[in-house]
């Protein structure tokens, strides 16, 4: 019984290491690859959790510090679907948001101040992947940011990547 628990625990650790390691790139080229993530950065992977269509139900991804990376696999079911994700910016950094999706659809990214609802930046462009770069300066308190994915044309799956540089 003790051996089995040890073995099951070891498998869990190896699976976690494999998941995190697969996101880190591990290439010998160094620098960035097509996804906009530095090969040396380890990303945390998330699946979309519904409901997440409003600021009140935004999926919290976590606190962001320099060199953090979050990747979300999500989907918009129809043109009216909206997906919201929240991060808490803990220190001054540049947030790079990338949205990759099929060329047959046109999805957009908007960043909002989660406390006030004020639009920070509308990154709606028709290039795939869509990339949005926003510098944040943190003085006395953390900044809650909602990253909102919407459909301009069509429905389907997407990969949202948030990197703190």
N, C-alpha and C positions, 0 to 999 in steps of 0.2 A: 504494500500500500504506500509506503514512504517513497519507494523508488518510482512508482507511477506518478505521484504528485511532483517529484523532482523533475521527471522527464517531461510532463505536461507543462510545467513552468518554464523549462528550458526551451521547449518548442515555441511558446508564446513570446519569449524574449527574442528568439531567432526570427520569428515572423515580424515582430516590430522592427528589428534591426534591418531586415530585408526591405520592409516598406519604406522606412526612412532613408535607407541607403539608395534605393532606386530613384528617389527624388533628388538626391544630391548631385547627380550627374556622374561624378567619378571619372570623367574623361581626363586625358592627359593634356588636352589643349589649353585648359585654364580659361578664365574669362567667361563671357556669356555664350549661351547657345541660343537657338531660335526662339525659345520660350521667354527670353529676357531674364533668366535667372542665372546668376553666377554659379559655375560648376562646384564651387566650394561651399555653397549655401545648402543647408538641409531644410527641406520644406515639410510642413505638417499638412497632411492630406485630410480633406473633409468631403463628405457627401452632403448634398443639399437636404435640409430637413424642413418639411412643410409643417405648419404654415409659416411663411416668411415674407408675406406680401406687403406688410406695413411696417412703419417704424416701431410700433409696439410689439410686433412679432419677428423683428429682424433676428436672424441667426447670429449669435455671438461667436466670433471666431477666436478672440483672445486679445491679450495685450500685445502691442507691437513695440519692439525695440530694434535698434540698428542690427542689420543682417537677418532679421526674421523673415520667414517666407511662409505664406499660406496658399494652398491650392484647393479649389473647390470644384467638384464635378457636379454640375447642375443641369436643369432643363427648364425651358419655358414651354408650357403645354399648348398655349395659343397666343395670339397677338396681344390679348388683354392681360396675360400673366405678368407678374412682377416678382422679382426675387431680391430680397434685401439682406445684406450681411453687415454686421457691426464689428469694428475694431476699436481699440482704445490706444491711441498714440501716447506713449509714455515719455518720449524724449524727442528733441528736435531731430528730424530726419526727412528724407524725401521718400514719399510713398509712390511706388510704381505699380500701377494696376494694368493688367493685361487681360483681354477677353478674347479667347480663341473659339471659333465656331465654324460651322459649315459655310461655304461660299454661297449656298442657296438661300441663306437667311441674312438679315441685317439686325443685329442686336446692338444695344447702346449701353453705356455706363454713365451714371451720374454719381457724384460724391456730394453728400449732405453733412452739415453739422448736425449730429444726432440730438444735441441739446436744444437747438433753436429751430431746426428744420430748414435752415437757410441753405440754398444751393452753393456749394463750394466751386464745383466745376462740372460742366456738361461735356462729356468726352464722346459724343455721338459723331462718329465718322464712319465711312463706308469701306474702310480698309481692314483686312483680316491678317493678323490679330490686331484688335484695337488696343492702343496703348495710351495710358493717361499718366502723366508725371506731375505730382503735386508736392511742393515743399511745405513742411509744417514746422513751426517754431513753437516749442512748448516753454512757457515761462513759469507760471505758478501752479497750473492745474493741467491734468491730462485732457486730451481732446478726443471725444467720441465721434467717430466718423461712420456714416452709413454709406456703403457701396451698393448701389441699386442697379440691377440688370433688367432692361426692358427690351421688348421686341418692337422694331420699326417695321420689319417685314418677316413674316413666317414664324415657325416654331421649331424647336429642336433642342439638342444638347449643347452644352458649352463647357469650357474650362476657364475658370477665373483664377488669376494668379495675383497675389499681393506680395510685394517685396519691399522691405524697408532698407533704404540705402543711406 
